[in-house]
Amino acid sequence: MLPKSVRSRITALKFNMGKVSDRYFLAEGWRIVQEGISSGWQPESIIIEEDYLDRYREIMDMLEDTVQIYTVSKKEMRELSGLDTPSGILGVFPRRDIVFKGGDFIIIADSIQDPGNLGAIIRTADAIDANGVIALKGTVDPYSYKVVRASMGSIFHLPVIREKNPEAFLLGLKKDYYIIGTSSHTGTVYTRFSWKFPLALILGNEGMGISRDIELFCDAEVTIPILGKAESLNVAVAFGIIAYEVVMKRKI
């Protein structure tokens, strides 16, 4: 039987509630939990469905002695899981104080509110070997359950930082970086743009785009042509398109 305190913690983390979500985050699924541990993130606790103990023995062998391991029934796992079909494993990971160390290509999320979008952006940023993702105030918590899930483990591979003072951060960034905004309607077509490095690429809110006070820090804006009748592209899809254009110019 899972202790009541652990059950309460998982519920709070699943719904991003209370002060516990400032100290820990929840990862679910074999691949995501394994990616975390393989990347040097030791969980505070692991919850495994009893029928999966042999299947996940590899993960258990990677844990330090201080990690609490709990086994639960299939019924309990269904109650704890956020998935329609639970994968049989949950990991509660401590948050870290991650310091922004710079790099030649960083991604800035401005008021992106959909967890699936932010998770996909983090996953793409990992795929192109970006130097980090900065989530400005107004953006969904990057360590919330749904974002971690959508990142498919990439949250563990690169620095992902919450920035609560965006104006001060961007003011400091402007000394060294070309800050480029993205827009669905204005700016230079991304394939014709003269990309320069080090680069900070800002992605805006799903409906409103980049907020006006953040847009003031941009040196230029780029856009993706819309050829059909759609009003705009999904922000995560748009980032993927632009990201690989930047990667090619980065290599050159």
N, C-alpha and C positions, 0 to 999 in steps of 0.2 A: 504494500500500500504506500502510495506516494505521500510524504508529509504535507500537511495542509499549507505550510509556509511556502513550500516549493511549488505546489499547485497554484497558489495565489500569485506567486512571482511570474509564472509562465502566463497566466491569464492577463496580468498587467502588461507584460511585454508584448503579448500577441495584439493587444489593442492600444499599445503605446500610452498607458495610463500611469499616473503617479510618479513619485520620485525615483522608483526603482528603474524606470526607463532612462534616467539620466546616468545610471551606473552600469547597466547591463543591456544586452540586446539578445534577441532570440534568432537562432538559425534552425531550419528544419530541412531534413533530407540528407541522405548519405553523401551525395556529392558536395553539398555546401558545407556540411560539418567537416568532412574530410579536408576540403580546401582550406578551411580555417586553421585546422590543426597543422596541416602540412606547411602552412605559411607562417607558423610560429605563434598562432593565437591559441593558447590553452584555455579551454572553457572552465567556468566555475563549476558546472555540473553537466552531466549527460543523462538523458532519459531515453531508455531503450525498451521497446516492446519485447516481452519475454520470448516470443516466437522468432525474433530476429537476432538473438544473442550470438549464435554461431555465424550468421551472415556478416555481422558487424564486428567480428573479433579483431579484424585488422585495425579498426579505429580504436578499439579499447586498448590495444597494445601500444598505441601512440600517446596515450594519456599519461600525465604525470601522476604521482601518488596522491597529490593534493586534490585531484578532481573527484567530486562526488558522483558516483554512478548509481542510478536508480533504475530498477526494472518495473514495468507496469504491464497490466493485462491489455488485451486488444481493445476491450471496452474503454479502459482508462485512456489509452492513446487516442481513440476516436474523440474523446471528450477534450483532450488537450490540444490536438492538432488543429491547424487552420486549413487543412486540405480535405477535399472530398474523399480522397483515397490516401490515408496516412502512409508515410514511408517507413514508419517504425523507429525514427530517431529524432530527438530534439537536443540542441545544445544551447546552454545559457552562457554567453561570453561576456567578460568584463569589457567595458568601453576603455579606450585609451586616449590619453591627451596627445593628439597628433599635431606636430608642428609643421607648418608649411615650409618646405625647403627649396621651393623654386623649381626651375627646369625650363626647357625651351618651349613646352606646349602644355598649357593647363586649360581646364574647362571650368567655367563659372555658370552655375545654375541660379537664375533670378526668378524667384517666386514660382518655380515649377511645383505643382501641387499633386500631381498624380504619381503614386508610388511606383506603378509599373513603368512610367516614362523615366523617372529618375533611375530606377534600377537598370533599365536598358541602356541609359546613357553611361552609367558607371561601367557596365559590361563592355560597351563599345570603346570607352576610354581605355580600359584594360587591354582590349584587343589591339589597339593601335599604339600601345606603349606610351600613353600620355603620362605626364608627371604628377597629375592629381586632379581631383574634382573638388571645387569649392562651392558649398551650398550656402547661398546668401540668405539672410533673414527673410522669411516668407515662403521659403522652400520647405517641402516636406522633410522631416527628419530622415537623413540618409541611412540611419541605423534602425529605423522602424522595421517591423517584421516583414511587411510587404515589399519594401525596397530591397532588403537583404535577399529575400526570396527571388525577386526579379533580377537581381544582379548575378545570380547563379554562382556565387562564390567570389566574384570579382571584387566585392567590397573588401576582401582580405588582401588583395594583390597590389593596391596602390593607395596613396594617401587620399582619404575622403574626409573633408573638414567642414564643420559648420562655422560660418562667420556671421556673428551677430551685429557687427558694426561695418556694414558694407561700404559706406562712404570713405571711412578712414582706410579700410583695406585697399580699395581701388585707388585712392590717392597715393598710397605708398607704392602700389603696383605700377602706376603710370610712369614712374621714374625709369623703369627698366623694360617694360613690356609694351608691345603694340596691342591695344585692346580693341578687339573687333566684335561688333554686335551682329546678330542675325535677325533678319526681318522677312516676313512673308510677302511684303509688297514694295519695299524700297531698298535701295542700295545697289551695289555692283554685283552682277551675276558672278557666282562663286568661282566659276571656271576662268573668268577673265580678270580676277582679282590678283594683285601682286602681293602674295603672302610674304610676310617678314617675321623674323624670329629674334628674340623670344616672343611667343604669341599667347595671349589670353583670349579665348573665344567665349563670348557670353551667349547663353541660350535663355530665351525669355519664357514667360508664362504661356500656357497652352492656348488661352483665349485672347489675352491682351498684349502678348509679346513682351519685350523688354520695358521695364518701367521707366518713366521719364527721368527720374533722378539718377538712375543707373546709366541710361543712354547718354547722359551728359559726359560720361567718362570715356565714351567710345571714340577711337580715332577714325573709324569708318564702319560701314555696315555692308554686309553681303546678303544676297538673296538667292533662292532657287526658283527658276522659272516654273510657273504653273501652266501646263499645256492644255489641261482639260477644264472641267467646270468646278472642280473642288476649290473651296476657298483657300485652303492652306494644307500643308503637310503636317502630320504628327511630328511633335518636336523631337522625339527620339529617332524617328526615321530621317528627318532633316539633318540631324546631327551626324548620323551615319554616313549620309551622302557627302556632306562637307568634310567630315573627318578624314575620309580616304583621299580626298583631293589635297588636303593639307599634308597628309602623310607622304604623298608623292613629291610635293614641293619640299618637304622637310628633308627627304632623302637627297634631293638634288642640292 
